Amino acid sequence: MVQPNYVIEPPDVLMIDAVRAVPLPPYHIEPLDTLAIMVTEALPQQPIAGLYIVEPEGTVNLGFTYGSVQVVDKTIEEAKAAIEAHLKTILRPGYQVTVTPAETRGRQQISGPHLVRQDGKVSLGTYGGIPVAGLTLEQAKAAIELHLSRFLLRPEVAVDVAGFNSKVYYVITDGAGFGEGVYRQPITGNETVLDAVSMIYGLPAVASRKRIWVARPTPGRPGCDQILPVDWIAITKCGKTETNYQVFPGDRIYVEAKPILTFDNYLSMMLAPVERILGVYLLGQEVSNGGINGNNSGR
């Protein structure tokens, strides 16, 4: 059975990658931006070609011989002119300077894991928050690109789920009269009953292999959950997959204990107080009898 498209909800974690994040012109260089700078006819053994990070003080360091150039708050053309003017006293005429933005600080704010907040938004730093709750991955991608188009030229992003935190299922194990264990597991869309049991390191020692089922909520029909019996022996020993159901969000996989063990434990719990009371009574009788015999022997 194929699950429907995953719907994003808090507190999922989205992995967003900026495939194309070109600032709208005219772009002004900011600290921590990365510029691709190339200069022809540079000094021998001291080329200027590569990626240069704009320092927090707003300069790019071209090397020991060339020094630093102030470029912050300048457009790409203004930065190119500033570098050309700076190199006039160092290089011979005829050199050419090329400057292009390689990675902007804005791109760094877009790429990475982003938590879907309780208000249903993901925060992209200075670009603001974008509502994504209730959307599929394709819809979230379109919404993020539309929002970023106010700041970037034809932006393109890739969106995937890094943390499946909003969709879960539960494995509940019967403790044979000594309570129940509840295990909450995130769902990615591929888990089966066998996967779910493996996540709790197998069936408990008291578990009955013939009393395992999946309780599946039925949308729009409260109180009418669908009960799917699991043939554990067929799944594990025979390799049959008919009852190795795919797990859906909200499913409860219940593992009941062996009835004889449950009965024995309940019986032990009911008889324990009686045994203690009887033990105290008999101890009192022995003490009382011992005291009477002692008095008689003294006479």
C-alpha positions as CSV (number, residue, x, y, z in Angstrom):
1,M,0.0,0.0,0.0
2,V,1.4,3.4,-1.0
3,Q,1.2,6.1,1.5
4,P,0.0,9.6,0.5
5,N,2.4,12.5,0.1
6,Y,4.1,13.5,3.3
7,V,2.5,16.6,4.9
8,I,4.8,18.8,6.9
9,E,3.9,19.6,10.4
10,P,5.7,21.0,13.5
11,P,8.2,20.0,14.8
12,D,9.6,18.4,11.6
13,V,13.0,19.4,10.5
14,L,13.5,20.4,6.8
15,M,16.8,20.2,5.0
16,I,16.8,23.1,2.5
17,D,19.5,23.5,-0.1
18,A,19.9,26.7,-2.2
19,V,20.5,25.3,-5.7
20,R,20.4,28.8,-7.2
21,A,20.6,31.9,-5.0
22,V,21.6,34.9,-7.1
23,P,20.8,38.3,-5.5
24,L,18.7,40.7,-7.4
25,P,20.8,43.4,-9.1
26,P,22.3,45.7,-8.0
27,Y,23.7,43.6,-5.2
28,H,25.8,45.2,-2.5
29,I,28.5,43.1,-1.1
30,E,28.2,42.2,2.6
31,P,30.7,40.8,5.1
32,L,31.2,37.0,4.9
33,D,30.3,36.9,1.2
34,T,32.6,34.9,-1.0
35,L,33.8,36.5,-4.2
36,A,35.4,34.8,-7.2
37,I,38.2,37.2,-8.3
38,M,40.6,36.7,-11.2
39,V,43.3,39.1,-12.3
40,T,45.3,38.6,-15.5
41,E,49.0,39.6,-15.8
42,A,49.5,39.2,-12.0
43,L,53.0,38.9,-10.5
44,P,54.9,35.7,-11.2
45,Q,54.3,33.0,-8.6
46,Q,51.7,35.2,-7.0
47,P,48.4,34.8,-9.0
48,I,45.1,36.3,-8.0
49,A,42.6,33.7,-9.0
50,G,40.2,31.9,-6.7
51,L,37.6,32.5,-4.0
52,Y,38.1,35.3,-1.5
53,I,36.0,35.8,1.6
54,V,34.9,39.3,2.6
55,E,36.3,39.8,6.1
56,P,34.0,41.1,8.9
57,E,35.7,44.5,8.5
58,G,34.6,44.6,4.9
59,T,37.8,43.9,3.0
60,V,39.1,41.1,0.8
61,N,42.7,40.0,1.2
62,L,44.4,39.4,-2.2
63,G,47.6,38.2,-0.7
64,F,50.7,39.3,1.2
65,T,52.1,41.4,-1.7
66,Y,48.8,42.9,-2.9
67,G,47.2,43.7,0.5
68,S,43.5,44.2,1.2
69,V,40.8,46.1,-0.6
70,Q,37.6,47.6,0.9
71,V,34.6,46.2,-0.9
72,V,31.7,46.0,1.6
73,D,28.5,47.9,0.6
74,K,29.8,48.2,-3.0
75,T,28.2,46.7,-6.1
76,I,30.1,44.1,-8.1
77,E,31.1,46.8,-10.6
78,E,32.2,49.1,-7.9
79,A,34.2,46.4,-6.2
80,K,35.9,45.6,-9.5
81,A,36.8,49.2,-10.0
82,A,38.2,49.4,-6.4
83,I,40.4,46.4,-7.0
84,E,41.7,47.8,-10.3
85,A,42.5,51.1,-8.7
86,H,44.3,49.3,-5.8
87,L,46.5,47.2,-8.2
88,K,47.6,50.2,-10.3
89,T,50.6,50.8,-8.2
90,I,51.6,47.1,-8.1
91,L,51.0,45.7,-11.6
92,R,51.9,46.8,-15.0
93,P,49.2,48.3,-17.2
94,G,47.2,45.8,-19.3
95,Y,45.9,43.6,-16.5
96,Q,42.2,42.8,-16.3
97,V,40.0,42.2,-13.2
98,T,37.0,39.9,-13.1
99,V,34.7,39.8,-10.0
100,T,31.7,37.6,-9.5
101,P,29.7,36.6,-6.4
102,A,30.5,33.0,-5.6
103,E,28.4,32.6,-2.4
104,T,26.5,35.3,-0.6
105,R,25.7,35.3,3.1
106,G,22.1,35.0,2.2
107,R,22.8,31.6,0.6
108,Q,24.4,30.5,3.8
109,Q,21.2,31.4,5.7
110,I,19.0,29.3,3.3
111,S,21.0,26.1,3.2
112,G,20.9,23.7,6.1
113,P,18.4,22.1,8.5
114,H,15.4,24.3,9.5
115,L,13.0,23.4,12.3
116,V,9.3,23.9,11.6
117,R,8.2,26.1,14.5
118,Q,5.0,25.8,16.4
119,D,3.5,28.6,14.2
120,G,4.1,26.4,11.2
121,K,6.9,28.5,9.7
122,V,10.6,27.9,8.9
123,S,13.0,30.8,9.5
124,L,15.5,31.7,6.8
125,G,17.3,34.4,8.7
126,T,17.1,37.9,7.1
127,Y,14.7,36.5,4.5
128,G,12.1,36.0,7.2
129,G,9.7,33.1,8.0
130,I,7.8,31.1,5.5
131,P,4.6,29.1,6.4
132,V,5.1,25.4,5.4
133,A,2.8,23.5,7.8
134,G,0.1,21.5,6.0
135,L,2.1,21.5,2.8
136,T,3.7,18.6,0.9
137,L,7.4,18.8,0.0
138,E,6.6,20.0,-3.5
139,Q,4.3,22.7,-2.2
140,A,6.8,23.8,0.4
141,K,9.5,24.1,-2.3
142,A,7.2,26.3,-4.4
143,A,6.3,28.5,-1.4
144,I,9.9,29.0,-0.4
145,E,11.0,29.9,-4.0
146,L,8.1,32.3,-4.3
147,H,9.0,34.0,-1.1
148,L,12.7,34.2,-2.0
149,S,11.9,35.7,-5.4
150,R,11.4,39.0,-3.6
151,F,15.2,39.0,-2.8
152,L,16.8,36.6,-5.3
153,L,16.8,36.3,-9.1
154,R,14.9,33.1,-10.1
155,P,15.7,31.3,-6.9
156,E,15.7,27.5,-6.8
157,V,15.8,25.3,-3.7
158,A,15.7,21.6,-2.8
159,V,13.6,20.6,0.1
160,D,13.6,17.3,2.0
161,V,12.7,16.1,5.5
162,A,15.7,15.7,7.8
163,G,13.7,14.9,10.9
164,F,10.4,13.1,10.8
165,N,9.1,14.4,14.1
166,S,5.4,15.0,13.6
167,K,4.4,11.6,12.2
168,V,4.8,8.7,14.7
169,Y,3.5,5.3,15.5
170,Y,3.5,3.3,18.8
171,V,4.6,-0.1,19.8
172,I,2.8,-1.2,23.0
173,T,4.0,-4.3,24.8
174,D,1.9,-6.1,27.5
175,G,3.8,-6.8,30.7
176,A,1.7,-9.8,31.7
177,G,0.0,-8.0,34.5
178,F,3.0,-5.7,35.3
179,G,2.0,-2.7,33.2
180,E,2.6,-1.9,29.6
181,G,5.6,-0.6,27.7
182,V,5.0,2.2,25.2
183,Y,7.5,3.0,22.5
184,R,7.1,6.1,20.3
185,Q,8.8,5.9,17.0
186,P,9.1,8.5,14.1
187,I,7.7,7.3,10.8
188,T,9.5,7.8,7.5
189,G,7.0,6.0,5.2
190,N,8.7,2.6,4.8
191,E,8.4,0.9,8.1
192,T,6.6,-2.5,8.4
193,V,5.5,-4.4,11.5
194,L,8.8,-6.3,11.5
195,D,10.7,-3.0,11.3
196,A,8.7,-1.7,14.2
197,V,9.4,-4.7,16.5
198,S,13.1,-4.6,15.6
199,M,13.2,-1.0,16.9
200,I,12.4,-2.3,20.4
201,Y,14.9,-5.1,20.0
202,G,12.4,-7.9,19.4
203,L,9.5,-9.3,21.3
204,P,9.6,-9.4,25.1
205,A,10.1,-12.7,26.8
206,V,6.4,-12.8,28.0
207,A,5.0,-11.9,24.6
208,S,2.5,-14.2,22.8
209,R,3.4,-14.7,19.2
210,K,-0.3,-15.4,18.4
211,R,-1.6,-12.2,20.0
212,I,-0.1,-9.3,18.0
213,W,-2.2,-6.9,16.0
214,V,-2.2,-3.4,14.4
215,A,-4.8,-0.9,15.6
216,R,-5.2,1.6,12.8
217,P,-7.3,4.8,13.3
218,T,-10.1,5.2,10.7
219,P,-10.5,8.9,9.6
220,G,-14.0,10.2,10.1
221,R,-15.1,7.2,12.1
222,P,-14.3,7.8,15.8
223,G,-14.2,4.6,17.8
224,C,-14.1,2.4,14.7
225,D,-10.4,1.6,14.5
226,Q,-9.3,-1.1,12.1
227,I,-7.8,-4.1,13.7
228,L,-5.2,-6.0,11.6
229,P,-4.1,-9.4,13.1
230,V,-0.4,-10.1,12.7
231,D,0.8,-13.7,11.9
232,W,4.2,-13.4,13.6
233,I,5.3,-16.9,12.9
234,A,4.4,-16.6,9.2
235,I,6.4,-13.4,8.9
236,T,9.5,-14.6,10.7
237,K,9.8,-18.3,10.1
238,C,8.1,-18.6,6.7
239,G,9.0,-15.2,5.2
240,K,5.4,-14.4,4.3
241,T,4.6,-10.7,4.0
242,E,0.7,-10.8,3.9
243,T,0.4,-9.6,7.5
244,N,3.7,-7.7,7.7
245,Y,1.7,-4.5,7.2
246,Q,3.2,-1.2,6.3
247,V,3.0,1.1,9.3
248,F,1.0,4.3,9.0
249,P,1.1,7.5,11.1
250,G,-1.0,6.9,14.3
251,D,-0.9,3.1,14.2
252,R,-0.7,1.2,17.4
253,I,1.1,-2.2,17.2
254,Y,0.0,-4.1,20.3
255,V,1.9,-7.1,21.6
256,E,-0.1,-9.1,24.2
257,A,1.5,-11.3,26.8
258,K,0.9,-15.1,27.0
259,P,-2.4,-15.6,28.8
260,I,-1.1,-18.2,31.2
261,L,1.7,-15.9,32.4
262,T,-0.8,-13.0,32.8
263,F,-3.1,-15.3,34.8
264,D,-0.2,-16.5,37.0
265,N,1.0,-13.0,37.7
266,Y,-2.5,-11.8,38.6
267,L,-3.0,-14.8,40.8
268,S,0.3,-14.1,42.5
269,M,-0.6,-10.5,43.1
270,M,-4.0,-11.4,44.6
271,L,-2.6,-14.1,46.8
272,A,0.4,-12.1,48.0
273,P,-1.6,-9.9,50.5
274,V,-3.4,-13.0,51.8
275,E,-0.1,-14.9,52.3
276,R,1.4,-11.9,54.2
277,I,-1.6,-11.7,56.5
278,L,-1.6,-15.4,57.0
279,G,2.1,-15.4,57.7
280,V,1.7,-12.6,60.3
281,Y,-1.2,-14.5,61.9
282,L,0.7,-17.7,62.2
283,L,3.8,-15.9,63.5
284,G,1.6,-14.4,66.2
285,Q,0.2,-17.8,67.1
286,E,3.7,-19.3,67.4
287,V,4.8,-16.4,69.7
288,S,1.6,-16.8,71.8
289,N,2.0,-20.6,72.1
290,G,5.7,-20.2,72.9
291,G,4.8,-17.8,75.7
292,I,2.2,-20.1,77.2
293,N,4.5,-23.1,77.1
294,G,7.2,-21.1,78.8
295,N,5.0,-20.1,81.7
296,N,3.9,-23.7,82.2
297,S,7.4,-25.0,82.3
298,G,8.3,-22.4,84.9
299,R,5.7,-23.8,87.3
